[in-house]
């Protein structure tokens, strides 16, 4: 019997291909979104973890403004006094303190001018932070010897792609009319913002920007023997005593991971909602298709009943047909979802964000669950039309025109 049902179902789909595939499309879109979220969700978390590990698990960052308004703090020009950041060195567990400022400055290399983000840092502390981190490694050269020499460390993108000619160790770079020697070149960090930056001493940075005795952020390397969250709370207490920057953020890798996870959860919830709406639309489409199919096949239903088909057989025929439409949409949605995830990962990789997708991390159990859900969705959508078909009287169905 099942074999005959499948034959009749495929024959019906083949005779109304456009309507059937449009119905399947609604299911495909919903499933594709769900699969893309499932596939890239783990990859995004891995990328975030990798980015955090580049800086090391012992780094605490301070910047002006609330974390939800960080760009407002930067663009608004809020800056800490040097003394307020240096004062944090007295907190137990603080191993290293480094000051940093940032500005977009005109950079000239062999006659070609570009606007580049230039970081001014205190090399005495930042050099140690860079050397202890897992990501900031020099591909060539060395860090500047002290804070007074006119030397600069170049990001990978600036060195290899921003200018027509590549910047190499020993080359001269002109930043806002001041000449600097390229002391070193960072390897590719996988972060376009840092790869597109130049790093020089805070003293030289201040000569060009005029921002003396104030810095935009501070970086603290914690002693691994101490609790970083406790140190962060002590930093907040000390900074609360100063009156220059009212709102500020003290952030640890664990806090960044939590915030990233919360943000990812919100995005996933939003996309899942869209996927659910799409599946509901697909279910309505299946129901509409089944009602139309019943009207078109009323005589066929009458003939089947006349030659002995039971109401249960007619009910099962249309329920299985609705389920088949759902499962076809599920299979194609999974395939397109994996393809979309792969293409998106290639796009992110071209921007320097790698590791978003891996065939080895595909959740096959999750895909099986998706197929079961789409099959059930199809069956549920087909219940009312199937009941209508099962209740038809043979004589009335045979007279239907």
N, C-alpha and C positions, 0 to 999 in steps of 0.2 A: 504493500500500500504506500509506504513512504517513498519508494522509488517512483511510483506513478504521480505522487504529489509533487515531487521535485521536477519531474518532466512537465507537468502542467504549469508549475510556478515559472520555470525558465521560459516556457513558451509564451506565457502571459507577459513577462517582462520584455521579451524580444519583440512582441507585437506593439508595445507602447514604449519604445526606447527613450524618447525625449523626456516624457513625463516621469518615467522611472528614474532616470539619471539625475534629473533636477531634484527629485525627492531624496535620492542618495546624497546629493551635494550638500544638503543641509546637515546631514549626519557627518559627512566628511569634514566639514569646516569645524564643527564642535570637537570632534575627536582629534583633529590635527592640532588645535590649540592646546588641548589637554596633553597630548603626547609631547609637544614642543616644550611645555612647562616641565613635564616629568624629565625629559631628556636634558634640558639645559639647566634645570634647577640645581642639580648636583654639581655640574660644571661651574656654575656661577659661584657657588659656595667654595669650591676648590680654588678658583681664581682669587677670590677675596682672601682666603687663608694664605695663599702664596704671596699676595701683595703685602699682607701684614708681616709675614715671616721675612720679607726682604729687609725690613727695618729692624728686625729683631724683636723678641718678645719682652725686652726690658726697656723699651723706649716709651717715654711719656711726653706728649706734645701739648703745648700751651698756645692758645691763640685768642685774639679778642672777639667778643660777640658770643651769643648763644650758638649752640651747635646747629640749630635750625636756621640761624641767620648768619652763618660764618662769612658768606660773601659780603654781606652788609658791613660786617666788621672790617674786612679787608679794604673794600672800596671806600668806606667812610673814613679811612685814614687813622683809625684808632691804633695807638701804639703804646707798648709798655715802656717804662723807664728802664734803662740798663740796670740800675741798682736794684730794682724790684725783682728782676730775674736772677741776677747774681746772688741776691740774698737767699735764694732757695738752696744754695750749696750747703747751708748749715743744717738742713733737714737730715736726720739720720736715714741712711739708705740711699741718698743721692750720690752717685759716683761721679757723674760728669754733667756739667751744665754748658750749653752752647746757645748763643744768640743768633737770630736770623732775621733778615729783612728781604723784601722782594720788590722789584720794580721792572717795568717794561722799558728797556733802553735801546736806542739805536746802535746797532753793532755793524761794523764795517770789516769785511775780510776781502783783501785784494780788490778793492774798489766796488764791491757789491754790498749794498746796505740792506739790513733787515731789522725788524723790531723783534727783540728777543727778551724773554723773561730772565732777568739776572738776579741771582740769589747772593746776598751778602751774608757771610757766615764768619763766626769766630773760629778760625782753623784750629786753635789750640784744643777746643772741645769737639768741634764737628769732625775733625780728622779721625778722632778716636771712635765716634759714633759710626762714621762711614766704614772704618776698618772692621768694627765689630758686627756690622750688619751683613746679611747674606746677599743683598742685591746690589749695593753700591760698590762695585769692584772696578778698578781701573783696567782698561784694556791695554793701555800703554802709558808710559810716563810715571809721574809721582804727584803727590799732593804738595801744594806750596809749603815752603819751609816755615814761614811765619806770617803774621797779619800785615806786615808792612811792604812785602815785596809785590811788584806789579805782575802777578801771575794769576792764571785762570784755569779752572778745570772745565772741560767741555762735555756736554751731554752727547750721546750717540747720534741722535737725529741732527743736531746742530753740526756736528763734526762731519757726518757722512752724506747728508741729504739736503740740508737747508741751503747751502751755498753751491755754486757751480763747481767749485774746487773743494776738495776735502781738506779739513783742518787736521794737521798732524802736530805731534809734540815738537815744540820749538818754534812753531809758526807765530806770527804776530797778528793779534786781533785788536782792533780799535773799538773801544766802547765809549761812546759819547766823548769823542776826541782824545781819549786817554789810551795810551798804548799798553797792551798786556801781552805777556808771553804765555802760550798754551803749555802749561806744565804737565797736564795729563788729559786723557780722554776716557770717560766712563764707558764700560761695556753697555750693551743694550739692557735697559731695565724692564722693558715691557710696559712702561708707563709713559705715554706720549708727553705728558706735562713735564716730567723730570728729564726725559730724553731730549726735550726741546729747550733746555735751560743751560745757562752758564753759571758757574759757581766761582766767586772770588771772595776776598777778605771783606769783612764788614767795614774796616777802615776805608778801603778803596771805594766801596759801595757808597759810603756816606759823602765822600768827596764829590761824587757825581750826582747824588740825589739831594744833598743838603739836610738829610734827616739825622741830625746828630743827637746822641744820647737817648734815642728811642728805637725800639725794635718792634717788629710785627709779631714775632713768635719766639718761643723758647723751646729748646729740646733738652730733655732730661734723660740720662741713662741711669737706670736704677741698679743698685747692687742686687744681684740675683738671690742673695740670702734674705732679702727683705720682701715683704708683701707689697706689690706695686699698687694695689688698691688703697692700702693704708697710706702709702707715700703720696698718692694722688689727693687724698683727703687732706693731708697736711699741707700740700701745695696750695689747695683751695683756701685753706685757713690763712696762710701767709699772704696770699695775693688779695684776700678780702680786706687786708689792712691798708692797701694802697687805694688812692682815690682817683687815679688818672683814667683807668679803664674800669668802668662799673660792671659791665657784663663780660665775662670771659669763660672759656671752656678749657678744662683739663681732661685730656683724653688718653686712655690706655689702649693697647691692642685688644684687650678683652672687651672693652666698651665699644670699640669700632666693630668688632665681630658681632656683638649683640645688636648694634644699630643696623649693620648691614643685613643681619638675619631678619630683623623686624621689617626693614624696608622691602626685602625680598618676599617676605610673607604677605605684605600688603599688595605688592604687585601680583603675586601668585593668586591671591584671593580675587583681585579685580579680573584677572584673565580667566580664572576658573568660572567666575560669574558670567563673563561673556560666553565662555564655552557652554555653560549650562543653558543660557538663553538660546544659543545656536542649536543645542540638542532638542530643546522644547520646540523650536521652530521646525526642526527636522521631524520630530514626532508628529506634529500637526500636519506636516506635509505627507507623511506616511499614511495618516488617517484619511486625509483628503484623497490620496491616490487610491486607497483601498475602497472607499465609498464609490469613487468613479469607476473602478474596475468591476465592482459588483453590479452597477447599473449596466455597464457594457456587456457583462456576462450573465445577465439575468436568465436568458434562454438556456445557456449552458448549464446553469444551476438547476433549472427546471428539468432538463434532459437527464442530468445526473441523478436527481431525485426520482425521476420517473423510472429509471432502470435499476433502482434499488439503493442508491447512496443514502446513508443516514444523515440526519441533521448534524450529528457529531463529526462525521467525515467532512462535511462542508465547513463546519466551524474550524476544524484542524487545518484544512486546506488553506484558508485565508489567514489564520494565525501564523502558520509556518511561512507563508509568503511574506507577511509583514516582518517576521523575524529575519528572513533571508535578506530582505532589503536593508534592515538594520545592521546585520553582520557584514554585508558587502560594504556598506558605508564605513563600518568600523575598521575593516581590513585596509581599505584604501586610505582612510584617515590616519591610521598608524604609519603606513608607508609614506604618505606625504608629510606627516609630522616629523618622521626621522630625516627625510630629505630636507625639509625646511630647517631643522636644527643643524644639520651638517652645513648647509649653505650659510646660515647665520654665523656659525663658528668660523667659517672661512673669512667672512667679512670682518669679524672681530679680530681674527689672527692678522689680517692685513693692517689693522690699527695697532697691532702690538700686544693684543690680549689673547694669549694662547691657552689651550687646555679646556676650552668650553665644551668640547664634544669628544666622546670616545665610544666606539662601538662596543668596547669591552664593558662599559658601565651601563649599557642599555638594560632597562628593567623589564624583562620578559614576563615576569609574573604580573607586573602592572599592566602590560599590554593585554595579557589574557583576561584580566579583570575588566579592562575597557571593552573587549569583545563581548564578554558576558553581559555587561551593562547595555551595550548597543543592541544586542539580541533581545534582551528583556524589554528595552525601550520600544523596539519594533513590535513585539508581541502585545505589549500593553496598548500601543497605538492602534493595533488591529482588532482589539476585543470587540468594540462596538460595531464596526463594519462587519466583522465575522458573525456576530450574533444576528445581525440583520439578514445576512445571507442564509444562515442556518434556519431562520424562522420562515423563510419563503415557502408558500404553498406551491407544489409542482404545477397545478393547473394554471394559477395566476402567472407564474414565471414563464410558462410556455406561451401564454397569450401576450406577453410584454413585447412591445415594438420599440 
